Amino acid sequence: MSKKYVSLNRANLNTDYLHTNSTTHQFLFGALAELVDNSRDAEANNLRIYTDRNTSFRGNYILNFLDDGTGMSPAETADIIRFGKSFKRSSDKNYIGQYGNGLKSGSMRIGNDLLIFTKKDNQGTILLISETFLRSERIDEIVVPIPTFDCRTKQPIFEIEDEVLAREKHYQELQILFKYSPFKNFDSLVSQFDKIEKSGTLVMIYNLKYRLRDEQTELDFETNKEDILIRDQEVEFDRISQFEHQSFRAYLSILYYNPRMKIYIQNKKVHTKLLERELYMPRLLKYSSSKFKNRAKQEKEAAEMELTKAKNELREAASAVADYTSRYENNQPPDYYIVRTKLRRNKENAERDVAQKEKLLQKRIREVKEPKELQLIFGVNIHNRDADGLFIYNSSQHLCCECSLRK
């Protein structure tokens, strides 16, 4: 690990993990849908998916996802680099994403570089996960610049009490962003927050990946200016009529069982299909089983164990802050403020984790009293007879049609 970036945040994983993690997605639209899911989970009313042409980067395009959801605080943004960690799994809400991995795996499946601008409570945070940066600098760990700004004044917000160290870290982060992002100066960088309304997130993916057999990107942005296509997508003989395998617009039209978010591709709204209404003579079958209740009891017990573990971690984090402060406050080592800030941040994260797991436990208790049931809707697809098969939704999101589309 280069000592040059010792003060910057890192994911404590080898850089090869970025590529390995991205290979979990075989179907390209499944990778893109991970970013759509994040906007939906953030309670966005609108999501705009669009491209900017930029010949400075491989593939000549930047793919953007801009939503008006809740946005992320600096602490929530920092959680992105904690691979496998997600507050959604501990939430009492019915989120689609649960494991804190979809944003990274989905975006890195499409391109080498991920740049995020997010705004919440007038604080704007930038995060860069860049294979280009890590490879160019020959860095083994995943070093991640995460500067934060006051969106009203565009002035930096420091997390380290030692102002000299904080400004040095902030300067390093900006220099990395100017070199490896599309924005080469401060004004153009922070002006991206102006694209976000009161709150929300802007995700940019660039240095797009090419197909193995030729020097063309896997995604086609040019054949249809109002859509995103998979270039020369080969489909099985019985799927020719299922355009969701070729067109991202068609795929998004059936992605959610109860769509509540407006989605635009290249400034044109996606018209969603409610598949239940597409069927002739639909029939509803409700199925319940004692196994559902047993599963609910198991999840309640697991939630109790998770809460106990979280409380133990909070006690340890609080003890670590108190012990370090009492030991070194009167004889401060050079990195005193950096270490203390990290310990305090760990304590804050632990407090937040306990609160989330307490809510999750209450949700699991309610589910034991009200076990879930499986709903099966049957009907004849008279609008597109070739597109028959079984459509499976979980947490409102489309998982399967004959074969899984979200591998």
C-alpha positions as CSV (number, residue, x, y, z in Angstrom):
1,M,0.0,0.0,0.0
2,S,1.4,3.4,-1.0
3,K,2.1,5.7,2.0
4,K,1.1,8.6,-0.2
5,Y,-2.6,8.0,0.5
6,V,-2.3,6.8,4.1
7,S,-5.0,9.2,5.4
8,L,-7.6,8.4,2.8
9,N,-10.5,6.0,3.3
10,R,-10.1,2.5,2.1
11,A,-12.2,-0.7,1.8
12,N,-9.5,-3.0,3.1
13,L,-9.9,-5.3,0.1
14,N,-7.6,-6.1,-2.7
15,T,-8.2,-4.3,-6.0
16,D,-8.8,-7.6,-7.8
17,Y,-12.0,-7.9,-5.8
18,L,-13.6,-5.1,-7.8
19,H,-13.4,-7.2,-11.0
20,T,-14.3,-10.5,-9.3
21,N,-17.3,-8.9,-7.6
22,S,-18.6,-7.5,-11.0
23,T,-18.7,-10.9,-12.5
24,T,-21.7,-11.9,-10.4
25,H,-23.8,-10.3,-13.1
26,Q,-24.1,-12.2,-16.4
27,F,-27.1,-10.3,-17.6
28,L,-26.2,-6.6,-18.3
29,F,-29.6,-5.2,-17.5
30,G,-29.6,-7.1,-14.2
31,A,-26.4,-5.1,-13.4
32,L,-28.0,-1.8,-14.4
33,A,-31.2,-2.7,-12.4
34,E,-29.1,-2.7,-9.2
35,L,-28.7,1.0,-9.5
36,V,-32.4,1.4,-10.3
37,D,-33.2,-0.6,-7.1
38,N,-31.1,1.8,-5.1
39,S,-33.1,4.8,-6.2
40,R,-36.3,3.0,-5.5
41,D,-35.1,2.0,-2.0
42,A,-34.1,5.7,-1.5
43,E,-37.8,6.5,-2.0
44,A,-37.2,8.5,-5.2
45,N,-40.1,9.8,-7.1
46,N,-38.1,10.3,-10.3
47,L,-35.1,8.5,-11.8
48,R,-33.4,9.9,-14.9
49,I,-31.1,7.6,-16.8
50,Y,-29.1,9.3,-19.5
51,T,-25.7,9.5,-21.2
52,D,-23.2,12.2,-21.8
53,R,-20.8,11.9,-24.7
54,N,-17.2,12.2,-23.6
55,T,-14.4,11.0,-25.9
56,S,-11.9,11.3,-23.1
57,F,-13.0,8.0,-21.7
58,R,-13.2,4.5,-23.1
59,G,-16.5,3.9,-24.7
60,N,-17.0,7.6,-25.4
61,Y,-20.0,7.9,-23.1
62,I,-20.7,8.5,-19.4
63,L,-23.8,6.6,-18.1
64,N,-25.7,8.6,-15.5
65,F,-28.4,7.8,-12.9
66,L,-29.9,10.8,-11.3
67,D,-32.7,10.5,-8.6
68,D,-34.5,12.7,-6.2
69,G,-34.5,10.3,-3.3
70,T,-33.4,10.7,0.3
71,G,-29.7,11.0,-0.6
72,M,-27.0,9.9,1.8
73,S,-25.2,11.5,4.7
74,P,-21.4,11.4,4.8
75,A,-21.5,8.4,7.1
76,E,-24.0,6.5,4.9
77,T,-21.8,7.3,1.9
78,A,-18.8,5.9,3.7
79,D,-20.7,2.6,4.3
80,I,-20.6,2.1,0.5
81,I,-17.0,0.9,0.7
82,R,-17.8,-1.5,3.5
83,F,-18.5,-4.4,1.1
84,G,-21.3,-6.7,2.3
85,K,-22.5,-4.0,4.8
86,S,-25.9,-2.5,4.3
87,F,-28.2,-0.6,6.6
88,K,-31.1,-1.9,4.5
89,R,-30.7,-5.4,5.9
90,S,-31.2,-4.0,9.4
91,S,-34.1,-1.7,8.4
92,D,-37.7,-2.2,9.2
93,K,-38.6,-1.1,5.7
94,N,-39.1,-3.6,2.8
95,Y,-36.0,-2.8,0.7
96,I,-35.1,-4.7,-2.4
97,G,-31.3,-4.5,-1.8
98,Q,-30.2,-6.1,1.4
99,Y,-26.5,-6.8,1.3
100,G,-24.8,-3.5,0.4
101,N,-23.2,-5.0,-2.7
102,G,-25.5,-4.2,-5.7
103,L,-24.2,-0.7,-6.3
104,K,-20.6,-1.8,-6.6
105,S,-21.1,-5.1,-8.4
106,G,-23.7,-3.6,-10.9
107,S,-21.7,-0.5,-11.8
108,M,-18.3,-2.2,-12.0
109,R,-19.9,-4.8,-14.3
110,I,-20.6,-1.9,-16.8
111,G,-17.5,0.3,-16.4
112,N,-14.2,0.6,-14.5
113,D,-15.0,3.8,-12.7
114,L,-17.8,4.8,-10.4
115,L,-18.4,8.4,-9.3
116,I,-21.2,9.4,-6.9
117,F,-22.5,12.8,-5.9
118,T,-25.1,12.6,-3.1
119,K,-26.9,15.3,-1.2
120,K,-28.8,15.2,2.2
121,D,-29.5,17.9,4.7
122,N,-27.5,20.5,2.7
123,Q,-24.4,18.3,2.9
124,G,-22.9,17.0,-0.4
125,T,-20.6,14.0,-0.5
126,I,-18.5,12.7,-3.4
127,L,-17.3,9.2,-3.7
128,L,-14.9,7.7,-6.3
129,I,-14.3,4.0,-6.8
130,S,-11.9,3.9,-9.7
131,E,-10.0,0.9,-11.1
132,T,-8.3,3.3,-13.4
133,F,-6.9,5.3,-10.4
134,L,-5.8,2.2,-8.5
135,R,-4.1,0.5,-11.4
136,S,-2.4,3.7,-12.6
137,E,-1.0,4.4,-9.1
138,R,-0.3,0.7,-8.5
139,I,-2.2,0.6,-5.3
140,D,-3.2,-2.8,-3.9
141,E,-5.9,-1.7,-1.5
142,I,-9.1,0.1,-2.6
143,V,-8.4,3.7,-1.7
144,V,-11.5,5.8,-2.0
145,P,-11.7,9.7,-1.9
146,I,-14.9,10.8,0.0
147,P,-14.8,14.6,0.4
148,T,-17.9,16.4,1.9
149,F,-19.1,19.9,1.2
150,D,-21.7,22.4,2.4
151,C,-24.0,22.6,-0.6
152,R,-24.9,26.2,0.2
153,T,-21.4,27.6,0.4
154,K,-19.5,24.9,-1.5
155,Q,-17.0,24.9,1.4
156,P,-15.4,21.6,2.6
157,I,-16.7,19.9,5.8
158,F,-13.9,18.2,7.7
159,E,-14.3,15.1,9.8
160,I,-10.9,15.3,11.4
161,E,-10.4,17.8,14.2
162,D,-6.8,18.7,13.3
163,E,-7.4,21.2,10.6
164,V,-3.9,20.8,9.1
165,L,-4.4,17.1,8.6
166,A,-8.0,17.6,7.4
167,R,-7.0,20.1,4.7
168,E,-4.1,17.8,3.6
169,K,-6.5,14.9,3.2
170,H,-9.1,17.1,1.4
171,Y,-6.4,18.4,-1.0
172,Q,-5.3,14.8,-1.8
173,E,-8.9,13.8,-2.5
174,L,-9.5,16.7,-4.8
175,Q,-6.3,16.1,-6.8
176,I,-7.4,12.4,-7.4
177,L,-10.8,13.6,-8.5
178,F,-9.4,16.2,-10.9
179,K,-7.1,13.6,-12.4
180,Y,-9.4,10.6,-12.6
181,S,-12.9,12.0,-12.9
182,P,-14.5,13.9,-15.8
183,F,-14.2,17.2,-13.8
184,K,-10.8,18.9,-14.0
185,N,-11.4,21.9,-11.7
186,F,-13.2,22.7,-8.5
187,D,-16.1,24.6,-10.0
188,S,-17.1,22.0,-12.5
189,L,-16.8,19.3,-9.8
190,V,-19.0,20.9,-7.1
191,S,-21.5,22.2,-9.7
192,Q,-22.7,18.6,-10.1
193,F,-24.6,19.0,-6.8
194,D,-26.7,21.6,-8.5
195,K,-28.2,18.9,-10.7
196,I,-29.6,17.3,-7.5
197,E,-32.7,18.8,-6.0
198,K,-33.2,19.2,-2.3
199,S,-31.9,15.7,-1.8
200,G,-30.9,12.8,-4.0
201,T,-28.0,11.0,-5.7
202,L,-26.2,11.2,-9.0
203,V,-24.2,8.1,-10.1
204,M,-21.8,8.2,-13.0
205,I,-20.2,5.2,-14.7
206,Y,-17.4,5.7,-17.2
207,N,-14.5,3.9,-18.9
208,L,-17.1,1.5,-20.1
209,K,-16.2,-2.2,-20.6
210,Y,-15.7,-3.7,-24.1
211,R,-16.8,-7.0,-25.5
212,L,-14.1,-9.6,-25.8
213,R,-14.6,-10.3,-29.5
214,D,-14.2,-6.7,-30.7
215,E,-13.5,-3.1,-29.6
216,Q,-17.1,-2.1,-28.9
217,T,-18.9,-1.5,-25.7
218,E,-21.4,-4.1,-24.5
219,L,-24.1,-1.4,-24.2
220,D,-25.4,0.3,-27.4
221,F,-26.4,4.0,-26.9
222,E,-26.6,5.0,-30.5
223,T,-28.9,2.6,-32.4
224,N,-31.9,3.9,-30.5
225,K,-31.4,7.4,-29.1
226,E,-34.3,6.9,-26.6
227,D,-33.2,3.6,-25.3
228,I,-30.2,1.5,-24.1
229,L,-29.7,-1.7,-25.9
230,I,-27.4,-4.7,-25.4
231,R,-25.3,-4.7,-28.5
232,D,-26.1,-7.6,-30.9
233,Q,-27.9,-9.4,-28.2
234,E,-28.4,-13.1,-29.1
235,V,-31.7,-14.5,-27.8
236,E,-33.0,-18.0,-27.8
237,F,-35.5,-18.9,-30.5
238,D,-38.5,-18.8,-28.1
239,R,-37.5,-15.4,-26.6
240,I,-37.4,-13.3,-29.8
241,S,-40.6,-11.6,-28.8
242,Q,-39.4,-10.8,-25.3
243,F,-37.8,-7.5,-25.9
244,E,-36.8,-7.1,-22.3
245,H,-33.8,-9.2,-23.1
246,Q,-32.6,-6.6,-25.7
247,S,-34.1,-3.2,-24.6
248,F,-33.5,-1.6,-21.2
249,R,-36.7,0.4,-21.7
250,A,-38.7,-2.8,-22.2
251,Y,-36.9,-4.4,-19.3
252,L,-37.7,-1.6,-16.9
253,S,-41.3,-1.6,-18.0
254,I,-41.9,-4.9,-16.3
255,L,-39.3,-4.6,-13.5
256,Y,-41.6,-3.8,-10.7
257,Y,-45.0,-5.3,-9.7
258,N,-46.2,-2.1,-8.1
259,P,-44.1,0.7,-9.8
260,R,-44.1,3.9,-7.7
261,M,-41.1,5.7,-9.3
262,K,-41.2,7.4,-12.6
263,I,-38.2,6.4,-14.7
264,Y,-36.9,8.3,-17.7
265,I,-34.4,7.0,-20.3
266,Q,-32.7,9.7,-22.4
267,N,-35.4,12.2,-21.2
268,K,-38.3,9.9,-22.3
269,K,-40.6,8.3,-19.7
270,V,-40.7,4.5,-19.4
271,H,-44.3,3.3,-19.6
272,T,-44.6,0.5,-17.1
273,K,-46.7,-2.6,-17.7
274,L,-48.8,-4.1,-15.0
275,L,-48.6,-7.7,-16.0
276,E,-51.7,-8.7,-14.0
277,R,-53.7,-6.4,-16.2
278,E,-52.2,-7.9,-19.4
279,L,-53.8,-11.2,-18.7
280,Y,-57.1,-12.5,-19.9
281,M,-59.4,-14.0,-17.3
282,P,-56.9,-13.7,-14.4
283,R,-57.3,-15.9,-11.4
284,L,-55.8,-15.4,-7.9
285,L,-54.7,-18.2,-5.7
286,K,-53.4,-17.6,-2.2
287,Y,-51.2,-20.1,-0.6
288,S,-50.0,-20.3,3.0
289,S,-48.1,-22.9,5.0
290,S,-46.9,-23.5,8.5
291,K,-43.4,-23.3,7.1
292,F,-43.9,-19.6,6.5
293,K,-44.6,-19.1,10.2
294,N,-41.6,-21.3,11.2
295,R,-39.4,-19.2,8.9
296,A,-40.8,-16.0,10.5
297,K,-39.9,-17.4,14.0
298,Q,-36.4,-18.2,12.8
299,E,-35.9,-14.7,11.4
300,K,-37.1,-13.2,14.7
301,E,-34.6,-15.3,16.6
302,A,-31.9,-14.2,14.2
303,A,-32.9,-10.6,14.6
304,E,-32.6,-11.0,18.4
305,M,-29.1,-12.4,18.0
306,E,-28.1,-9.6,15.7
307,L,-29.4,-6.9,18.1
308,T,-27.4,-8.5,21.0
309,K,-24.3,-8.6,18.8
310,A,-24.8,-4.9,17.8
311,K,-25.1,-3.8,21.4
312,N,-21.9,-5.6,22.3
313,E,-20.1,-3.9,19.4
314,L,-21.5,-0.5,20.6
315,R,-20.1,-1.2,24.1
316,E,-16.7,-2.1,22.6
317,A,-16.7,1.0,20.3
318,A,-17.6,3.3,23.2
319,S,-14.9,1.7,25.4
320,A,-12.3,2.2,22.6
321,V,-13.1,5.9,22.4
322,A,-12.9,6.4,26.1
323,D,-9.7,4.4,26.6
324,Y,-7.8,6.1,23.7
325,T,-8.8,9.5,24.9
326,S,-7.8,8.9,28.5
327,R,-4.5,7.4,27.4
328,Y,-3.3,10.0,24.9
329,E,-5.2,13.2,25.5
330,N,-2.3,14.8,27.5
331,N,0.5,13.2,25.4
332,Q,-0.8,13.2,21.9
333,P,0.9,11.2,19.1
334,P,1.1,12.7,15.6
335,D,-2.0,10.8,14.4
336,Y,-4.0,11.4,17.5
337,Y,-6.9,13.3,15.9
338,I,-7.1,10.9,12.9
339,V,-7.3,7.9,15.2
340,R,-9.8,9.5,17.6
341,T,-12.0,10.6,14.7
342,K,-12.1,7.1,13.3
343,L,-12.9,5.6,16.7
344,R,-15.7,8.2,17.2
345,R,-17.0,7.4,13.7
346,N,-17.0,3.7,14.6
347,K,-19.1,4.5,17.7
348,E,-21.6,6.5,15.7
349,N,-21.9,3.7,13.2
350,A,-22.5,1.3,16.1
351,E,-25.2,3.5,17.6
352,R,-26.9,3.7,14.2
353,D,-26.6,-0.1,13.8
354,V,-28.3,-0.7,17.2
355,A,-31.2,1.6,16.4
356,Q,-31.7,-0.1,13.0
357,K,-31.6,-3.6,14.5
358,E,-34.1,-2.6,17.2
359,K,-36.5,-1.6,14.4
360,L,-35.8,-4.8,12.5
361,L,-36.6,-6.9,15.5
362,Q,-40.0,-5.2,16.0
363,K,-40.7,-5.9,12.3
364,R,-39.8,-9.6,12.8
365,I,-42.1,-9.8,15.8
366,R,-45.0,-8.4,13.8
367,E,-44.3,-11.0,11.0
368,V,-44.6,-13.9,13.5
369,K,-48.1,-12.7,14.4
370,E,-49.0,-12.1,10.7
371,P,-47.3,-14.7,8.6
372,K,-46.9,-14.1,4.9
373,E,-48.7,-15.8,2.1
374,L,-47.8,-16.5,-1.4
375,Q,-50.0,-15.1,-4.1
376,L,-50.2,-16.8,-7.5
377,I,-52.0,-15.0,-10.4
378,F,-52.8,-17.1,-13.5
379,G,-54.1,-15.9,-16.9
380,V,-53.7,-16.0,-20.6
381,N,-51.3,-13.6,-22.3
382,I,-53.3,-12.7,-25.3
383,H,-51.3,-9.5,-26.1
384,N,-48.0,-11.4,-26.7
385,R,-48.6,-15.2,-26.9
386,D,-44.9,-16.0,-27.5
387,A,-44.0,-14.3,-24.2
388,D,-45.5,-17.0,-22.0
389,G,-44.0,-18.5,-18.9
390,L,-43.7,-17.7,-15.2
391,F,-43.0,-14.2,-13.9
392,I,-41.8,-14.2,-10.3
393,Y,-41.7,-11.0,-8.1
394,N,-40.2,-10.6,-4.7
395,S,-40.5,-7.3,-2.7
396,S,-42.2,-6.0,-5.8
397,Q,-39.2,-6.6,-8.0
398,H,-39.1,-8.9,-11.1
399,L,-36.8,-11.9,-10.5
400,C,-37.6,-14.4,-13.2
401,C,-39.3,-15.0,-16.5
402,E,-38.9,-18.7,-17.5
403,C,-35.2,-18.3,-16.6
404,S,-33.7,-15.7,-14.3
405,L,-33.0,-12.3,-15.8
406,R,-31.1,-11.1,-12.7
407,K,-28.1,-13.5,-12.5
